[in-house]
Amino acid sequence: MPRAFVLINANLGTESTLVSKLKKMPNVRQAYFVYGVYDVIAEVEADTMEQLKECIAGSIRGLDEVRSTLTMVVIE
């Protein structure tokens, strides 16, 4: 099952809202508000690589609160 960690830069002041929205997405297993270079980290899992791509590129990156992302696909 394809899995990725998505590091997200959020628009200022929207971090909590973003984490709440991410946690409601069916393919997001975990989402955390963090301190450092990135504001939020999300663990995303899907049945296929195509579904993983759609979740990240379409659903997550399409959120108004998201400024930029860095995706790390897990290799098992």
N, CA, C and O atoms as a Tripos MOL2 file, in Angstrom:
@<TRIPOS>MOLECULE
protein
  304   303    76     0     0
PROTEIN
NO_CHARGES

@<TRIPOS>ATOM
      1 N           0.8480   -1.1780    0.0000 N.3       1 MET1
      2 CA          0.0000    0.0000    0.0000 C.3       1 MET1
      3 C           0.8950    1.2430    0.0000 C.2       1 MET1
      4 O           1.6620    1.4410    0.9420 O.2       1 MET1
      5 N           0.8150    2.0750   -1.0250 N.am      2 PRO2
      6 CA          1.6460    3.2720   -1.0970 C.3       2 PRO2
      7 C           1.3840    4.2360    0.0640 C.2       2 PRO2
      8 O           0.2450    4.4480    0.4780 O.2       2 PRO2
      9 N           2.4690    4.8050    0.5690 N.am      3 ARG3
     10 CA          2.3890    5.7270    1.7030 C.3       3 ARG3
     11 C           3.3630    6.8670    1.4700 C.2       3 ARG3
     12 O           4.4140    6.6780    0.8590 O.2       3 ARG3
     13 N           3.0120    8.0560    1.9610 N.am      4 ALA4
     14 CA          3.8890    9.2090    1.8340 C.3       4 ALA4
     15 C           3.7160   10.1140    3.0440 C.2       4 ALA4
     16 O           2.6740   10.1250    3.7000 O.2       4 ALA4
     17 N           4.7720   10.8710    3.3140 N.am      5 PHE5
     18 CA          4.7080   11.9320    4.3090 C.3       5 PHE5
     19 C           4.7460   13.2410    3.5360 C.2       5 PHE5
     20 O           5.6160   13.4530    2.6910 O.2       5 PHE5
     21 N           3.7940   14.1110    3.8360 N.am      6 VAL6
     22 CA          3.6930   15.3850    3.1390 C.3       6 VAL6
     23 C           3.9890   16.4930    4.1390 C.2       6 VAL6
     24 O           3.2820   16.6570    5.1330 O.2       6 VAL6
     25 N           5.0510   17.2550    3.8590 N.am      7 LEU7
     26 CA          5.4170   18.4100    4.6770 C.3       7 LEU7
     27 C           4.7660   19.6220    4.0470 C.2       7 LEU7
     28 O           4.8970   19.8510    2.8440 O.2       7 LEU7
     29 N           4.0630   20.4000    4.8570 N.am      8 ILE8
     30 CA          3.2300   21.4760    4.3220 C.3       8 ILE8
     31 C           3.5760   22.8090    4.9570 C.2       8 ILE8
     32 O           3.7040   22.9140    6.1770 O.2       8 ILE8
     33 N           3.7280   23.8320    4.1160 N.am      9 ASN9
     34 CA          3.7820   25.2170    4.5740 C.3       9 ASN9
     35 C           2.3740   25.7640    4.4250 C.2       9 ASN9
     36 O           1.7820   25.7260    3.3460 O.2       9 ASN9
     37 N           1.8520   26.2730    5.5330 N.am     10 ALA10
     38 CA          0.4830   26.7930    5.5420 C.3      10 ALA10
     39 C           0.5020   28.3140    5.4930 C.2      10 ALA10
     40 O           1.4850   28.9520    5.8710 O.2      10 ALA10
     41 N          -0.5960   28.8770    5.0250 N.am     11 ASN11
     42 CA         -0.7500   30.3220    5.0880 C.3      11 ASN11
     43 C          -0.8310   30.7260    6.5590 C.2      11 ASN11
     44 O          -1.4150   30.0120    7.3740 O.2      11 ASN11
     45 N          -0.2540   31.8540    6.8860 N.am     12 LEU12
     46 CA         -0.1520   32.3240    8.2630 C.3      12 LEU12
     47 C          -1.5060   32.3220    8.9800 C.2      12 LEU12
     48 O          -2.4760   32.9070    8.4980 O.2      12 LEU12
     49 N          -1.5540   31.6610   10.1270 N.am     13 GLY13
     50 CA         -2.7600   31.6320   10.9450 C.3      13 GLY13
     51 C          -3.7730   30.5610   10.5890 C.2      13 GLY13
     52 O          -4.8270   30.4750   11.2180 O.2      13 GLY13
     53 N          -3.4690   29.7410    9.5860 N.am     14 THR14
     54 CA         -4.4370   28.7340    9.1470 C.3      14 THR14
     55 C          -4.0380   27.3070    9.5430 C.2      14 THR14
     56 O          -4.6930   26.3490    9.1330 O.2      14 THR14
     57 N          -2.9860   27.1630   10.3240 N.am     15 GLU15
     58 CA         -2.4520   25.8410   10.6320 C.3      15 GLU15
     59 C          -3.4680   24.9180   11.3080 C.2      15 GLU15
     60 O          -3.6220   23.7670   10.9010 O.2      15 GLU15
     61 N          -4.1490   25.4060   12.3180 N.am     16 SER16
     62 CA         -5.1210   24.5680   13.0380 C.3      16 SER16
     63 C          -6.2780   24.1440   12.1390 C.2      16 SER16
     64 O          -6.7110   22.9920   12.1730 O.2      16 SER16
     65 N          -6.7630   25.0660   11.3510 N.am     17 THR17
     66 CA         -7.8390   24.7560   10.4060 C.3      17 THR17
     67 C          -7.3770   23.7080    9.4070 C.2      17 THR17
     68 O          -8.1210   22.7820    9.0840 O.2      17 THR17
     69 N          -6.1470   23.8540    8.9160 N.am     18 LEU18
     70 CA         -5.6010   22.9110    7.9550 C.3      18 LEU18
     71 C          -5.4980   21.5100    8.5500 C.2      18 LEU18
     72 O          -5.8850   20.5350    7.9060 O.2      18 LEU18
     73 N          -4.9830   21.4010    9.7630 N.am     19 VAL19
     74 CA         -4.8690   20.0890   10.4100 C.3      19 VAL19
     75 C          -6.2490   19.4560   10.5750 C.2      19 VAL19
     76 O          -6.4050   18.2540   10.3570 O.2      19 VAL19
     77 N          -7.2340   20.2350   10.9520 N.am     20 SER20
     78 CA         -8.6030   19.7150   11.0970 C.3      20 SER20
     79 C          -9.1380   19.1820    9.7760 C.2      20 SER20
     80 O          -9.7400   18.1090    9.7350 O.2      20 SER20
     81 N          -8.9220   19.9260    8.6970 N.am     21 LYS21
     82 CA         -9.3830   19.4850    7.3800 C.3      21 LYS21
     83 C          -8.6620   18.2130    6.9400 C.2      21 LYS21
     84 O          -9.2850   17.2950    6.4070 O.2      21 LYS21
     85 N          -7.3550   18.1610    7.1640 N.am     22 LEU22
     86 CA         -6.5790   16.9840    6.7700 C.3      22 LEU22
     87 C          -7.0560   15.7330    7.4990 C.2      22 LEU22
     88 O          -7.1780   14.6690    6.8920 O.2      22 LEU22
     89 N          -7.3250   15.8560    8.7940 N.am     23 LYS23
     90 CA         -7.7490   14.7030    9.5940 C.3      23 LYS23
     91 C          -9.0830   14.1290    9.1360 C.2      23 LYS23
     92 O          -9.3900   12.9740    9.4320 O.2      23 LYS23
     93 N          -9.8760   14.9160    8.4200 N.am     24 LYS24
     94 CA        -11.1610   14.4530    7.9130 C.3      24 LYS24
     95 C         -11.0490   13.7450    6.5630 C.2      24 LYS24
     96 O         -12.0060   13.1150    6.1120 O.2      24 LYS24
     97 N          -9.8950   13.8450    5.9230 N.am     25 MET25
     98 CA         -9.6980   13.2050    4.6170 C.3      25 MET25
     99 C          -9.4860   11.7120    4.7900 C.2      25 MET25
    100 O          -8.7270   11.2960    5.6660 O.2      25 MET25
    101 N         -10.1420   10.9010    3.9720 N.am     26 PRO26
    102 CA        -10.0670    9.4400    4.1500 C.3      26 PRO26
    103 C          -8.6740    8.8350    3.9820 C.2      26 PRO26
    104 O          -8.3780    7.8170    4.6080 O.2      26 PRO26
    105 N          -7.8170    9.4270    3.1630 N.am     27 ASN27
    106 CA         -6.4910    8.8610    2.9420 C.3      27 ASN27
    107 C          -5.4260    9.4000    3.8960 C.2      27 ASN27
    108 O          -4.2940    8.9160    3.8930 O.2      27 ASN27
    109 N          -5.7690   10.3810    4.6990 N.am     28 VAL28
    110 CA         -4.8160   10.9390    5.6590 C.3      28 VAL28
    111 C          -4.9040   10.1400    6.9540 C.2      28 VAL28
    112 O          -5.9360   10.1340    7.6240 O.2      28 VAL28
    113 N          -3.8100    9.4670    7.2970 N.am     29 ARG29
    114 CA         -3.7660    8.6340    8.5080 C.3      29 ARG29
    115 C          -3.4800    9.4620    9.7540 C.2      29 ARG29
    116 O          -4.0670    9.2230   10.8090 O.2      29 ARG29
    117 N          -2.5810   10.4330    9.6360 N.am     30 GLN30
    118 CA         -2.2150   11.3040   10.7510 C.3      30 GLN30
    119 C          -1.9130   12.6920   10.1980 C.2      30 GLN30
    120 O          -1.4800   12.8260    9.0540 O.2      30 GLN30
    121 N          -2.1400   13.7190   11.0040 N.am     31 ALA31
    122 CA         -1.7660   15.0840   10.6360 C.3      31 ALA31
    123 C          -1.4020   15.8250   11.9180 C.2      31 ALA31
    124 O          -2.1100   15.7520   12.9230 O.2      31 ALA31
    125 N          -0.2830   16.5390   11.8570 N.am     32 TYR32
    126 CA          0.2220   17.2400   13.0400 C.3      32 TYR32
    127 C           0.6450   18.6560   12.6910 C.2      32 TYR32
    128 O           1.1870   18.9060   11.6140 O.2      32 TYR32
    129 N           0.3940   19.5790   13.6090 N.am     33 PHE33
    130 CA          0.8920   20.9450   13.5500 C.3      33 PHE33
    131 C           2.2690   20.8850   14.2020 C.2      33 PHE33
    132 O           2.3870   20.4710   15.3560 O.2      33 PHE33
    133 N           3.3100   21.2910   13.4790 N.am     34 VAL34
    134 CA          4.6830   21.1780   13.9900 C.3      34 VAL34
    135 C           5.3980   22.5220   13.8940 C.2      34 VAL34
    136 O           4.9790   23.4120   13.1540 O.2      34 VAL34
    137 N           6.4840   22.6530   14.6530 N.am     35 TYR35
    138 CA          7.3380   23.8330   14.5810 C.3      35 TYR35
    139 C           8.5590   23.5070   13.7510 C.2      35 TYR35
    140 O           9.0330   22.3710   13.7680 O.2      35 TYR35
    141 N           9.0690   24.4720   13.0320 N.am     36 GLY36
    142 CA         10.2570   24.2790   12.2090 C.3      36 GLY36
    143 C          10.0610   24.8790   10.8330 C.2      36 GLY36
    144 O           9.2790   25.8130   10.6600 O.2      36 GLY36
    145 N          10.7630   24.3480    9.8690 N.am     37 VAL37
    146 CA         10.6960   24.8520    8.5010 C.3      37 VAL37
    147 C           9.2940   24.6700    7.9220 C.2      37 VAL37
    148 O           8.8220   25.5140    7.1610 O.2      37 VAL37
    149 N           8.6280   23.5710    8.2810 N.am     38 TYR38
    150 CA          7.2670   23.3020    7.8090 C.3      38 TYR38
    151 C           6.2940   23.4750    8.9660 C.2      38 TYR38
    152 O           6.6760   23.3960   10.1330 O.2      38 TYR38
    153 N           5.0290   23.7120    8.6240 N.am     39 ASP39
    154 CA          3.9960   23.9740    9.6340 C.3      39 ASP39
    155 C           3.1810   22.7430    9.9870 C.2      39 ASP39
    156 O           2.7270   22.5960   11.1220 O.2      39 ASP39
    157 N           2.9930   21.8530    9.0100 N.am     40 VAL40
    158 CA          2.1390   20.6780    9.1920 C.3      40 VAL40
    159 C           2.8080   19.4900    8.5200 C.2      40 VAL40
    160 O           3.4300   19.6270    7.4660 O.2      40 VAL40
    161 N           2.6750   18.3150    9.1430 N.am     41 ILE41
    162 CA          3.1080   17.0720    8.5080 C.3      41 ILE41
    163 C           1.9150   16.1260    8.4790 C.2      41 ILE41
    164 O           1.1920   15.9820    9.4640 O.2      41 ILE41
    165 N           1.7260   15.4870    7.3320 N.am     42 ALA42
    166 CA          0.6110   14.5490    7.1670 C.3      42 ALA42
    167 C           1.1280   13.2270    6.6350 C.2      42 ALA42
    168 O           1.9740   13.1920    5.7410 O.2      42 ALA42
    169 N           0.6130   12.1350    7.1940 N.am     43 GLU43
    170 CA          0.9000   10.7970    6.6820 C.3      43 GLU43
    171 C          -0.2830   10.3940    5.8130 C.2      43 GLU43
    172 O          -1.4260   10.3840    6.2690 O.2      43 GLU43
    173 N           0.0000   10.0650    4.5690 N.am     44 VAL44
    174 CA         -1.0500    9.7550    3.5970 C.3      44 VAL44
    175 C          -0.8430    8.3390    3.0770 C.2      44 VAL44
    176 O           0.2790    7.9290    2.7810 O.2      44 VAL44
    177 N          -1.9440    7.5980    2.9720 N.am     45 GLU45
    178 CA         -1.8730    6.2140    2.4970 C.3      45 GLU45
    179 C          -3.0300    5.9730    1.5370 C.2      45 GLU45
    180 O          -4.1230    6.5080    1.7250 O.2      45 GLU45
    181 N          -2.7850    5.1640    0.5030 N.am     46 ALA46
    182 CA         -3.8320    4.8590   -0.4840 C.3      46 ALA46
    183 C          -3.6430    3.4440   -1.0000 C.2      46 ALA46
    184 O          -2.6040    2.8250   -0.7740 O.2      46 ALA46
    185 N          -4.6510    2.9370   -1.6920 N.am     47 ASP47
    186 CA         -4.5820    1.5860   -2.2550 C.3      47 ASP47
    187 C          -3.6280    1.5000   -3.4390 C.2      47 ASP47
    188 O          -2.9730    0.4790   -3.6460 O.2      47 ASP47
    189 N          -3.5560    2.5790   -4.2130 N.am     48 THR48
    190 CA         -2.6870    2.5800   -5.3920 C.3      48 THR48
    191 C          -1.8750    3.8740   -5.4190 C.2      48 THR48
    192 O          -2.2040    4.8510   -4.7460 O.2      48 THR48
    193 N          -0.8100    3.8520   -6.2120 N.am     49 MET49
    194 CA          0.0070    5.0450   -6.3710 C.3      49 MET49
    195 C          -0.7930    6.1650   -7.0350 C.2      49 MET49
    196 O          -0.5910    7.3380   -6.7210 O.2      49 MET49
    197 N          -1.6830    5.8190   -7.9340 N.am     50 GLU50
    198 CA         -2.5260    6.8230   -8.5930 C.3      50 GLU50
    199 C          -3.4440    7.5130   -7.5830 C.2      50 GLU50
    200 O          -3.6150    8.7310   -7.6330 O.2      50 GLU50
    201 N          -4.0350    6.7420   -6.6680 N.am     51 GLN51
    202 CA         -4.8870    7.3270   -5.6250 C.3      51 GLN51
    203 C          -4.0730    8.2050   -4.6860 C.2      51 GLN51
    204 O          -4.5430    9.2560   -4.2480 O.2      51 GLN51
    205 N          -2.8620    7.7800   -4.3790 N.am     52 LEU52
    206 CA         -1.9820    8.5810   -3.5220 C.3      52 LEU52
    207 C          -1.6820    9.9160   -4.2010 C.2      52 LEU52
    208 O          -1.7520   10.9750   -3.5780 O.2      52 LEU52
    209 N          -1.3490    9.8450   -5.4780 N.am     53 LYS53
    210 CA         -1.0620   11.0550   -6.2520 C.3      53 LYS53
    211 C          -2.2570   11.9940   -6.2670 C.2      53 LYS53
    212 O          -2.0980   13.1990   -6.0740 O.2      53 LYS53
    213 N          -3.4430   11.4620   -6.4910 N.am     54 GLU54
    214 CA         -4.6500   12.2820   -6.5390 C.3      54 GLU54
    215 C          -4.9290   12.9370   -5.1880 C.2      54 GLU54
    216 O          -5.3130   14.1050   -5.1290 O.2      54 GLU54
    217 N          -4.7390   12.1940   -4.1190 N.am     55 CYS55
    218 CA         -4.9730   12.7420   -2.7800 C.3      55 CYS55
    219 C          -4.0310   13.9160   -2.5090 C.2      55 CYS55
    220 O          -4.4510   14.9600   -2.0110 O.2      55 CYS55
    221 N          -2.7620   13.7310   -2.8420 N.am     56 ILE56
    222 CA         -1.7760   14.7780   -2.5580 C.3      56 ILE56
    223 C          -1.9180   15.9460   -3.5300 C.2      56 ILE56
    224 O          -2.0650   17.0950   -3.1130 O.2      56 ILE56
    225 N          -1.8730   15.6490   -4.8160 N.am     57 ALA57
    226 CA         -1.8870   16.7110   -5.8290 C.3      57 ALA57
    227 C          -3.2450   17.3990   -5.9400 C.2      57 ALA57
    228 O          -3.3180   18.6080   -6.1620 O.2      57 ALA57
    229 N          -4.3050   16.6350   -5.7870 N.am     58 GLY58
    230 CA         -5.6380   17.2080   -5.9430 C.3      58 GLY58
    231 C          -6.2410   17.7110   -4.6530 C.2      58 GLY58
    232 O          -6.5730   18.8900   -4.5270 O.2      58 GLY58
    233 N          -6.3810   16.8150   -3.6950 N.am     59 SER59
    234 CA         -7.0900   17.1470   -2.4620 C.3      59 SER59
    235 C          -6.2830   18.0280   -1.5180 C.2      59 SER59
    236 O          -6.7590   19.0820   -1.0970 O.2      59 SER59
    237 N          -5.0710   17.6070   -1.1810 N.am     60 ILE60
    238 CA         -4.2830   18.3500   -0.1890 C.3      60 ILE60
    239 C          -3.7800   19.6740   -0.7650 C.2      60 ILE60
    240 O          -3.9910   20.7300   -0.1680 O.2      60 ILE60
    241 N          -3.1260   19.6230   -1.9070 N.am     61 ARG61
    242 CA         -2.5610   20.8500   -2.4800 C.3      61 ARG61
    243 C          -3.6490   21.8240   -2.9340 C.2      61 ARG61
    244 O          -3.3740   23.0050   -3.1480 O.2      61 ARG61
    245 N          -4.8700   21.3400   -3.0800 N.am     62 GLY62
    246 CA         -5.9760   22.2000   -3.4800 C.3      62 GLY62
    247 C          -6.6150   22.9760   -2.3450 C.2      62 GLY62
    248 O          -7.4580   23.8410   -2.5830 O.2      62 GLY62
    249 N          -6.2250   22.6800   -1.1180 N.am     63 LEU63
    250 CA         -6.7950   23.3880    0.0230 C.3      63 LEU63
    251 C          -6.2950   24.8330    0.0580 C.2      63 LEU63
    252 O          -5.1230   25.0960   -0.2090 O.2      63 LEU63
    253 N          -7.1820   25.7600    0.3870 N.am     64 ASP64
    254 CA         -6.8350   27.1840    0.4270 C.3      64 ASP64
    255 C          -5.7170   27.4930    1.4250 C.2      64 ASP64
    256 O          -4.9480   28.4330    1.2230 O.2      64 ASP64
    257 N          -5.6270   26.7150    2.4870 N.am     65 GLU65
    258 CA         -4.6500   26.9790    3.5430 C.3      65 GLU65
    259 C          -3.2190   26.5690    3.1600 C.2      65 GLU65
    260 O          -2.2610   26.9850    3.8120 O.2      65 GLU65
    261 N          -3.0750   25.7640    2.1150 N.am     66 VAL66
    262 CA         -1.7700   25.2220    1.7340 C.3      66 VAL66
    263 C          -1.0280   26.2180    0.8390 C.2      66 VAL66
    264 O          -1.5280   26.6350   -0.2060 O.2      66 VAL66
    265 N           0.1820   26.5880    1.2800 N.am     67 ARG67
    266 CA          1.0450   27.4680    0.4830 C.3      67 ARG67
    267 C           1.9860   26.6560   -0.3870 C.2      67 ARG67
    268 O           2.1620   26.9580   -1.5670 O.2      67 ARG67
    269 N           2.6050   25.6020    0.2010 N.am     68 SER68
    270 CA          3.5150   24.7390   -0.5600 C.3      68 SER68
    271 C           3.6420   23.3920    0.1540 C.2      68 SER68
    272 O           3.3030   23.2620    1.3310 O.2      68 SER68
    273 N           4.1410   22.3880   -0.5870 N.am     69 THR69
    274 CA          4.3090   21.0510   -0.0170 C.3      69 THR69
    275 C           5.6380   20.4450   -0.4610 C.2      69 THR69
    276 O           6.2250   20.8400   -1.4690 O.2      69 THR69
    277 N           6.0840   19.4830    0.3200 N.am     70 LEU70
    278 CA          7.2050   18.6350   -0.0360 C.3      70 LEU70
    279 C           6.7610   17.2270    0.3010 C.2      70 LEU70
    280 O           6.4210   16.9460    1.4510 O.2      70 LEU70
    281 N           6.7570   16.3340   -0.6800 N.am     71 THR71
    282 CA          6.2690   14.9760   -0.4850 C.3      71 THR71
    283 C           7.4180   13.9890   -0.4780 C.2      71 THR71
    284 O           8.2980   14.0310   -1.3380 O.2      71 THR71
    285 N           7.4000   13.0970    0.5090 N.am     72 MET72
    286 CA          8.3800   12.0260    0.6140 C.3      72 MET72
    287 C           7.6280   10.7040    0.5640 C.2      72 MET72
    288 O           6.9120   10.3570    1.5030 O.2      72 MET72
    289 N           7.7900    9.9710   -0.5220 N.am     73 VAL73
    290 CA          7.1250    8.6930   -0.7000 C.3      73 VAL73
    291 C           7.9410    7.6160    0.0350 C.2      73 VAL73
    292 O           9.1610    7.5420   -0.1130 O.2      73 VAL73
    293 N           7.2590    6.7980    0.8150 N.am     74 VAL74
    294 CA          7.9070    5.7480    1.5850 C.3      74 VAL74
    295 C           8.2610    4.6000    0.6580 C.2      74 VAL74
    296 O           7.4460    4.1600   -0.1530 O.2      74 VAL74
    297 N           9.5020    4.1200    0.7920 N.am     75 ILE75
    298 CA          9.9620    2.9490    0.0420 C.3      75 ILE75
    299 C          10.1760    1.8460    1.0590 C.2      75 ILE75
    300 O          11.0130    1.9740    1.9520 O.2      75 ILE75
    301 N           9.4260    0.7680    0.9280 N.am     76 GLU76
    302 CA          9.5340   -0.3100    1.9060 C.3      76 GLU76
    303 C          10.3460   -1.4620    1.3550 C.2      76 GLU76
    304 O          10.5420   -2.4640    2.0430 O.2      76 GLU76
@<TRIPOS>BOND
     1     1     2 1
     2     2     3 1
     3     3     4 2
     4     3     5 am
     5     5     6 1
     6     6     7 1
     7     7     8 2
     8     7     9 am
     9     9    10 1
    10    10    11 1
    11    11    12 2
    12    11    13 am
    13    13    14 1
    14    14    15 1
    15    15    16 2
    16    15    17 am
    17    17    18 1
    18    18    19 1
    19    19    20 2
    20    19    21 am
    21    21    22 1
    22    22    23 1
    23    23    24 2
    24    23    25 am
    25    25    26 1
    26    26    27 1
    27    27    28 2
    28    27    29 am
    29    29    30 1
    30    30    31 1
    31    31    32 2
    32    31    33 am
    33    33    34 1
    34    34    35 1
    35    35    36 2
    36    35    37 am
    37    37    38 1
    38    38    39 1
    39    39    40 2
    40    39    41 am
    41    41    42 1
    42    42    43 1
    43    43    44 2
    44    43    45 am
    45    45    46 1
    46    46    47 1
    47    47    48 2
    48    47    49 am
    49    49    50 1
    50    50    51 1
    51    51    52 2
    52    51    53 am
    53    53    54 1
    54    54    55 1
    55    55    56 2
    56    55    57 am
    57    57    58 1
    58    58    59 1
    59    59    60 2
    60    59    61 am
    61    61    62 1
    62    62    63 1
    63    63    64 2
    64    63    65 am
    65    65    66 1
    66    66    67 1
    67    67    68 2
    68    67    69 am
    69    69    70 1
    70    70    71 1
    71    71    72 2
    72    71    73 am
    73    73    74 1
    74    74    75 1
    75    75    76 2
    76    75    77 am
    77    77    78 1
    78    78    79 1
    79    79    80 2
    80    79    81 am
    81    81    82 1
    82    82    83 1
    83    83    84 2
    84    83    85 am
    85    85    86 1
    86    86    87 1
    87    87    88 2
    88    87    89 am
    89    89    90 1
    90    90    91 1
    91    91    92 2
    92    91    93 am
    93    93    94 1
    94    94    95 1
    95    95    96 2
    96    95    97 am
    97    97    98 1
    98    98    99 1
    99    99   100 2
   100    99   101 am
   101   101   102 1
   102   102   103 1
   103   103   104 2
   104   103   105 am
   105   105   106 1
   106   106   107 1
   107   107   108 2
   108   107   109 am
   109   109   110 1
   110   110   111 1
   111   111   112 2
   112   111   113 am
   113   113   114 1
   114   114   115 1
   115   115   116 2
   116   115   117 am
   117   117   118 1
   118   118   119 1
   119   119   120 2
   120   119   121 am
   121   121   122 1
   122   122   123 1
   123   123   124 2
   124   123   125 am
   125   125   126 1
   126   126   127 1
   127   127   128 2
   128   127   129 am
   129   129   130 1
   130   130   131 1
   131   131   132 2
   132   131   133 am
   133   133   134 1
   134   134   135 1
   135   135   136 2
   136   135   137 am
   137   137   138 1
   138   138   139 1
   139   139   140 2
   140   139   141 am
   141   141   142 1
   142   142   143 1
   143   143   144 2
   144   143   145 am
   145   145   146 1
   146   146   147 1
   147   147   148 2
   148   147   149 am
   149   149   150 1
   150   150   151 1
   151   151   152 2
   152   151   153 am
   153   153   154 1
   154   154   155 1
   155   155   156 2
   156   155   157 am
   157   157   158 1
   158   158   159 1
   159   159   160 2
   160   159   161 am
   161   161   162 1
   162   162   163 1
   163   163   164 2
   164   163   165 am
   165   165   166 1
   166   166   167 1
   167   167   168 2
   168   167   169 am
   169   169   170 1
   170   170   171 1
   171   171   172 2
   172   171   173 am
   173   173   174 1
   174   174   175 1
   175   175   176 2
   176   175   177 am
   177   177   178 1
   178   178   179 1
   179   179   180 2
   180   179   181 am
   181   181   182 1
   182   182   183 1
   183   183   184 2
   184   183   185 am
   185   185   186 1
   186   186   187 1
   187   187   188 2
   188   187   189 am
   189   189   190 1
   190   190   191 1
   191   191   192 2
   192   191   193 am
   193   193   194 1
   194   194   195 1
   195   195   196 2
   196   195   197 am
   197   197   198 1
   198   198   199 1
   199   199   200 2
   200   199   201 am
   201   201   202 1
   202   202   203 1
   203   203   204 2
   204   203   205 am
   205   205   206 1
   206   206   207 1
   207   207   208 2
   208   207   209 am
   209   209   210 1
   210   210   211 1
   211   211   212 2
   212   211   213 am
   213   213   214 1
   214   214   215 1
   215   215   216 2
   216   215   217 am
   217   217   218 1
   218   218   219 1
   219   219   220 2
   220   219   221 am
   221   221   222 1
   222   222   223 1
   223   223   224 2
   224   223   225 am
   225   225   226 1
   226   226   227 1
   227   227   228 2
   228   227   229 am
   229   229   230 1
   230   230   231 1
   231   231   232 2
   232   231   233 am
   233   233   234 1
   234   234   235 1
   235   235   236 2
   236   235   237 am
   237   237   238 1
   238   238   239 1
   239   239   240 2
   240   239   241 am
   241   241   242 1
   242   242   243 1
   243   243   244 2
   244   243   245 am
   245   245   246 1
   246   246   247 1
   247   247   248 2
   248   247   249 am
   249   249   250 1
   250   250   251 1
   251   251   252 2
   252   251   253 am
   253   253   254 1
   254   254   255 1
   255   255   256 2
   256   255   257 am
   257   257   258 1
   258   258   259 1
   259   259   260 2
   260   259   261 am
   261   261   262 1
   262   262   263 1
   263   263   264 2
   264   263   265 am
   265   265   266 1
   266   266   267 1
   267   267   268 2
   268   267   269 am
   269   269   270 1
   270   270   271 1
   271   271   272 2
   272   271   273 am
   273   273   274 1
   274   274   275 1
   275   275   276 2
   276   275   277 am
   277   277   278 1
   278   278   279 1
   279   279   280 2
   280   279   281 am
   281   281   282 1
   282   282   283 1
   283   283   284 2
   284   283   285 am
   285   285   286 1
   286   286   287 1
   287   287   288 2
   288   287   289 am
   289   289   290 1
   290   290   291 1
   291   291   292 2
   292   291   293 am
   293   293   294 1
   294   294   295 1
   295   295   296 2
   296   295   297 am
   297   297   298 1
   298   298   299 1
   299   299   300 2
   300   299   301 am
   301   301   302 1
   302   302   303 1
   303   303   304 2
@<TRIPOS>SUBSTRUCTURE
     1 MET1         2 RESIDUE 1 A MET
     2 PRO2         6 RESIDUE 1 A PRO
     3 ARG3        10 RESIDUE 1 A ARG
     4 ALA4        14 RESIDUE 1 A ALA
     5 PHE5        18 RESIDUE 1 A PHE
     6 VAL6        22 RESIDUE 1 A VAL
     7 LEU7        26 RESIDUE 1 A LEU
     8 ILE8        30 RESIDUE 1 A ILE
     9 ASN9        34 RESIDUE 1 A ASN
    10 ALA10       38 RESIDUE 1 A ALA
    11 ASN11       42 RESIDUE 1 A ASN
    12 LEU12       46 RESIDUE 1 A LEU
    13 GLY13       50 RESIDUE 1 A GLY
    14 THR14       54 RESIDUE 1 A THR
    15 GLU15       58 RESIDUE 1 A GLU
    16 SER16       62 RESIDUE 1 A SER
    17 THR17       66 RESIDUE 1 A THR
    18 LEU18       70 RESIDUE 1 A LEU
    19 VAL19       74 RESIDUE 1 A VAL
    20 SER20       78 RESIDUE 1 A SER
    21 LYS21       82 RESIDUE 1 A LYS
    22 LEU22       86 RESIDUE 1 A LEU
    23 LYS23       90 RESIDUE 1 A LYS
    24 LYS24       94 RESIDUE 1 A LYS
    25 MET25       98 RESIDUE 1 A MET
    26 PRO26      102 RESIDUE 1 A PRO
    27 ASN27      106 RESIDUE 1 A ASN
    28 VAL28      110 RESIDUE 1 A VAL
    29 ARG29      114 RESIDUE 1 A ARG
    30 GLN30      118 RESIDUE 1 A GLN
    31 ALA31      122 RESIDUE 1 A ALA
    32 TYR32      126 RESIDUE 1 A TYR
    33 PHE33      130 RESIDUE 1 A PHE
    34 VAL34      134 RESIDUE 1 A VAL
    35 TYR35      138 RESIDUE 1 A TYR
    36 GLY36      142 RESIDUE 1 A GLY
    37 VAL37      146 RESIDUE 1 A VAL
    38 TYR38      150 RESIDUE 1 A TYR
    39 ASP39      154 RESIDUE 1 A ASP
    40 VAL40      158 RESIDUE 1 A VAL
    41 ILE41      162 RESIDUE 1 A ILE
    42 ALA42      166 RESIDUE 1 A ALA
    43 GLU43      170 RESIDUE 1 A GLU
    44 VAL44      174 RESIDUE 1 A VAL
    45 GLU45      178 RESIDUE 1 A GLU
    46 ALA46      182 RESIDUE 1 A ALA
    47 ASP47      186 RESIDUE 1 A ASP
    48 THR48      190 RESIDUE 1 A THR
    49 MET49      194 RESIDUE 1 A MET
    50 GLU50      198 RESIDUE 1 A GLU
    51 GLN51      202 RESIDUE 1 A GLN
    52 LEU52      206 RESIDUE 1 A LEU
    53 LYS53      210 RESIDUE 1 A LYS
    54 GLU54      214 RESIDUE 1 A GLU
    55 CYS55      218 RESIDUE 1 A CYS
    56 ILE56      222 RESIDUE 1 A ILE
    57 ALA57      226 RESIDUE 1 A ALA
    58 GLY58      230 RESIDUE 1 A GLY
    59 SER59      234 RESIDUE 1 A SER
    60 ILE60      238 RESIDUE 1 A ILE
    61 ARG61      242 RESIDUE 1 A ARG
    62 GLY62      246 RESIDUE 1 A GLY
    63 LEU63      250 RESIDUE 1 A LEU
    64 ASP64      254 RESIDUE 1 A ASP
    65 GLU65      258 RESIDUE 1 A GLU
    66 VAL66      262 RESIDUE 1 A VAL
    67 ARG67      266 RESIDUE 1 A ARG
    68 SER68      270 RESIDUE 1 A SER
    69 THR69      274 RESIDUE 1 A THR
    70 LEU70      278 RESIDUE 1 A LEU
    71 THR71      282 RESIDUE 1 A THR
    72 MET72      286 RESIDUE 1 A MET
    73 VAL73      290 RESIDUE 1 A VAL
    74 VAL74      294 RESIDUE 1 A VAL
    75 ILE75      298 RESIDUE 1 A ILE
    76 GLU76      302 RESIDUE 1 A GLU
